[in-house]
Amino acid sequence: MSQAPVVTSRQLMSALRKLGFVQTRSRGSHRRFEHPDGRKTTVPVHRGRDIPRGLLRQMVTIDVGITMNEFAPLL
């Protein structure tokens, strides 16, 4: 398994959109994305801060359902 890259919330949201996810709602500094097949994930949006690697790995592998190797080209 490859190491998780350092990404911003903007980069992560762009990659999710490429995968077919759509932003369905937002509350405070968090954005909720859903896929037509039922997968869901929440992206924290904090200015000037990157997504922590552990959280990114969890979001990509568990919530989105792809490997880090499949995720890297989407950035």
N, CA, C and O of each residue as an XYZ file, in Angstrom:
300
protein
N       0.860     -1.179      0.000
C       0.000      0.000      0.000
C       0.903      1.238      0.000
O       1.857      1.308      0.774
N       0.612      2.187     -0.844
C       1.438      3.382     -0.931
C       1.071      4.370      0.177
O      -0.008      4.316      0.767
N       2.010      5.266      0.427
C       1.790      6.282      1.455
C       0.789      7.316      0.949
O       0.765      7.648     -0.236
N      -0.031      7.816      1.862
C      -1.052      8.796      1.489
C      -0.373     10.118      1.145
O       0.518     10.552      1.876
N      -0.772     10.769      0.053
C      -0.192     12.059     -0.305
C      -0.739     13.173      0.585
O      -1.760     13.006      1.251
N      -0.055     14.295      0.586
C      -0.528     15.474      1.312
C      -1.430     16.248      0.359
O      -0.986     16.689     -0.701
N      -2.691     16.414      0.735
C      -3.645     17.120     -0.118
C      -4.435     18.127      0.703
O      -4.584     17.994      1.918
N      -4.934     19.135      0.004
C      -5.813     20.112      0.634
C      -7.255     19.650      0.443
O      -7.526     18.732     -0.331
N      -8.160     20.285      1.145
C      -9.563     19.911      0.995
C     -10.060     20.210     -0.419
O     -10.894     19.478     -0.951
N      -9.560     21.263     -1.017
C      -9.962     21.614     -2.389
C      -9.547     20.525     -3.373
O     -10.323     20.157     -4.255
N      -8.323     20.006     -3.227
C      -7.856     18.931     -4.097
C      -8.678     17.662     -3.893
O      -9.010     16.967     -4.853
N      -8.998     17.371     -2.647
C      -9.786     16.177     -2.345
C     -11.190     16.290     -2.933
O     -11.703     15.330     -3.507
N     -11.808     17.452     -2.792
C     -13.153     17.626     -3.342
C     -13.145     17.520     -4.865
O     -14.085     16.981     -5.449
N     -12.105     18.022     -5.508
C     -11.982     17.907     -6.959
C     -11.866     16.439     -7.379
O     -12.492     16.022     -8.353
N     -11.075     15.662     -6.654
C     -10.913     14.238     -6.963
C     -12.232     13.492     -6.764
O     -12.576     12.613     -7.554
N     -12.964     13.840     -5.716
C     -14.254     13.194     -5.471
C     -15.231     13.481     -6.610
O     -15.978     12.599     -7.032
N     -15.219     14.714     -7.101
C     -16.110     15.064     -8.226
C     -15.745     14.265     -9.474
O     -16.631     13.863    -10.229
N     -14.457     14.032     -9.699
C     -14.021     13.237    -10.847
C     -14.527     11.800    -10.741
O     -14.752     11.138    -11.754
N     -14.705     11.322     -9.512
C     -15.198      9.967     -9.284
C     -16.722      9.878     -9.343
O     -17.283      8.788     -9.231
N     -17.394     11.018     -9.519
C     -18.842     11.015     -9.632
C     -19.575     11.404     -8.360
O     -20.802     11.318     -8.306
N     -18.846     11.831     -7.333
C     -19.493     12.270     -6.099
C     -20.050     13.679     -6.285
O     -19.502     14.476     -7.047
N     -21.139     13.977     -5.588
C     -21.807     15.271     -5.671
C     -21.956     15.813     -4.255
O     -22.318     15.080     -3.335
N     -21.673     17.109     -4.089
C     -21.860     17.713     -2.775
C     -23.354     17.842     -2.504
O     -24.086     18.454     -3.281
N     -23.795     17.259     -1.398
C     -25.221     17.266     -1.089
C     -25.579     18.261     -0.006
O     -26.698     18.771      0.025
N     -24.640     18.542      0.884
C     -24.930     19.516      1.925
C     -23.638     19.983      2.571
O     -22.577     19.392      2.369
N     -23.740     21.047      3.348
C     -22.602     21.533      4.110
C     -23.104     22.061      5.444
O     -24.217     22.574      5.554
N     -22.268     21.924      6.434
C     -22.607     22.432      7.756
C     -21.317     22.918      8.387
O     -20.408     22.132      8.655
N     -21.246     24.209      8.621
C     -20.026     24.772      9.181
C     -18.872     24.597      8.213
O     -18.945     25.035      7.065
N     -17.810     23.959      8.672
C     -16.624     23.781      7.839
C     -16.513     22.359      7.294
O     -15.405     21.885      7.041
N     -17.627     21.678      7.110
C     -17.624     20.332      6.571
C     -18.577     20.232      5.384
O     -19.669     20.799      5.393
N     -18.134     19.490      4.353
C     -18.937     19.289      3.151
C     -19.245     17.803      3.013
O     -18.357     16.965      3.168
N     -20.475     17.482      2.727
C     -20.913     16.093      2.582
C     -21.011     15.768      1.098
O     -21.658     16.492      0.342
N     -20.372     14.682      0.681
C     -20.408     14.225     -0.699
C     -21.048     12.855     -0.760
O     -20.781     11.996      0.081
N     -21.899     12.651     -1.763
C     -22.554     11.361     -1.953
C     -22.411     10.923     -3.404
O     -22.370     11.745     -4.319
N     -22.336      9.619     -3.591
C     -22.243      9.017     -4.915
C     -23.607      8.408     -5.238
O     -24.308      7.975     -4.324
N     -23.999      8.361     -6.498
C     -25.303      7.781     -6.846
C     -25.496      6.340     -6.366
O     -26.632      5.902     -6.179
N     -24.398      5.595     -6.162
C     -24.537      4.207     -5.698
C     -24.643      4.088     -4.177
O     -24.726      2.978     -3.652
N     -24.640      5.224     -3.462
C     -24.863      5.199     -2.023
C     -23.661      5.481     -1.153
O     -23.810      5.672      0.054
N     -22.460      5.515     -1.737
C     -21.281      5.817     -0.931
C     -21.324      7.273     -0.480
O     -21.781      8.143     -1.221
N     -20.842      7.542      0.751
C     -20.867      8.897      1.311
C     -19.566      9.184      2.036
O     -18.938      8.273      2.575
N     -19.161     10.438      2.050
C     -18.007     10.860      2.826
C     -18.153     12.333      3.171
O     -18.857     13.074      2.485
N     -17.487     12.747      4.231
C     -17.520     14.128      4.683
C     -16.108     14.688      4.641
O     -15.176     14.073      5.159
N     -15.948     15.865      4.018
C     -14.641     16.501      3.870
C     -14.568     17.715      4.784
O     -15.403     18.614      4.680
N     -13.571     17.759      5.687
C     -13.383     18.957      6.510
C     -12.707     20.042      5.674
O     -11.730     19.767      4.977
N     -13.212     21.261      5.738
C     -12.651     22.369      4.963
C     -12.135     23.411      5.944
O     -12.896     24.219      6.475
N     -10.809     23.374      6.176
C     -10.180     24.320      7.091
C      -9.081     25.044      6.322
O      -8.122     24.420      5.869
N      -9.221     26.354      6.177
C      -8.269     27.136      5.394
C      -6.858     27.013      5.954
O      -6.637     27.078      7.163
N      -5.918     26.835      5.045
C      -4.516     26.788      5.419
C      -4.065     25.476      6.032
O      -2.923     25.371      6.481
N      -4.931     24.475      6.063
C      -4.566     23.190      6.655
C      -4.797     22.069      5.651
O      -5.787     22.064      4.920
N      -3.862     21.114      5.630
C      -3.996     19.942      4.775
C      -4.866     18.906      5.474
O      -5.067     18.960      6.688
N      -5.375     17.969      4.695
C      -6.126     16.851      5.253
C      -5.098     15.924      5.920
O      -4.129     15.535      5.267
N      -5.277     15.561      7.186
C      -4.338     14.630      7.825
C      -4.273     13.310      7.056
O      -5.293     12.818      6.573
N      -3.063     12.737      6.944
C      -2.875     11.540      6.124
C      -3.730     10.367      6.581
O      -4.275      9.642      5.749
N      -3.855     10.170      7.882
C      -4.663      9.056      8.379
C      -6.127      9.218      8.003
O      -6.786      8.254      7.612
N      -6.631     10.436      8.122
C      -8.018     10.709      7.747
C      -8.213     10.518      6.246
O      -9.217      9.954      5.811
N      -7.252     10.990      5.458
C      -7.340     10.828      4.007
C      -7.380      9.350      3.635
O      -8.189      8.938      2.804
N      -6.511      8.558      4.245
C      -6.474      7.120      3.948
C      -7.815      6.480      4.309
O      -8.323      5.653      3.553
N      -8.387      6.848      5.441
C      -9.677      6.297      5.853
C     -10.773      6.695      4.870
O     -11.588      5.861      4.475
N     -10.795      7.969      4.476
C     -11.825      8.445      3.560
C     -11.738      7.735      2.215
O     -12.755      7.322      1.659
N     -10.518      7.594      1.693
C     -10.341      7.010      0.363
C     -10.620      5.508      0.370
O     -11.349      5.012     -0.489
N     -10.053      4.789      1.320
C     -10.184      3.328      1.290
C     -11.518      2.834      1.829
O     -12.099      1.903      1.271
N     -12.016      3.440      2.905
C     -13.253      2.944      3.521
C     -14.492      3.618      2.924
O     -15.402      2.937      2.450
N     -14.529      4.958      2.946
C     -15.723      5.678      2.491
C     -15.889      5.626      0.970
O     -16.971      5.322      0.467
N     -14.809      5.926      0.246
C     -14.889      5.986     -1.220
C     -14.756      4.596     -1.838
O     -15.360      4.315     -2.873
N     -13.967      3.725     -1.204
C     -13.869      2.349     -1.664
C     -12.854      2.102     -2.761
O     -13.033      1.188     -3.566
N     -11.786      2.899     -2.816
C     -10.719      2.665     -3.781
C      -9.389      2.629     -3.032
O      -9.321      3.016     -1.866
N      -8.338      2.166     -3.698
C      -7.018      2.124     -3.075
C      -6.323      3.474     -3.244
O      -6.730      4.306     -4.054
N      -5.270      3.665     -2.464
C      -4.504      4.906     -2.583
C      -3.834      4.991     -3.952
O      -3.668      6.087     -4.486
N      -3.445      3.852     -4.527
C      -2.842      3.846     -5.861
C      -3.840      4.288     -6.932
O      -3.445      4.921     -7.911
N      -5.107      3.970     -6.767
C      -6.141      4.405     -7.705
C      -6.491      5.866     -7.497
O      -6.914      6.544     -8.434
N      -6.318      6.361     -6.264
C      -6.668      7.730     -5.927
C      -5.614      8.736     -6.420
O      -5.968      9.832     -6.856
N      -4.342      8.379     -6.355
C      -3.247      9.302     -6.681
C      -3.367      9.962     -8.059
O      -3.144     11.170     -8.148
N      -3.706      9.246     -9.138
C      -3.809      9.899    -10.455
C      -4.940     10.940    -10.549
O      -4.928     11.780    -11.449
N      -5.904     10.889     -9.636
C      -7.027     11.833     -9.684
C      -6.648     13.220     -9.210
O      -7.380     14.180     -9.452
N      -5.511     13.339     -8.536
C      -5.101     14.644     -7.989
C      -4.560     15.570     -9.042
O      -4.177     16.698     -8.733
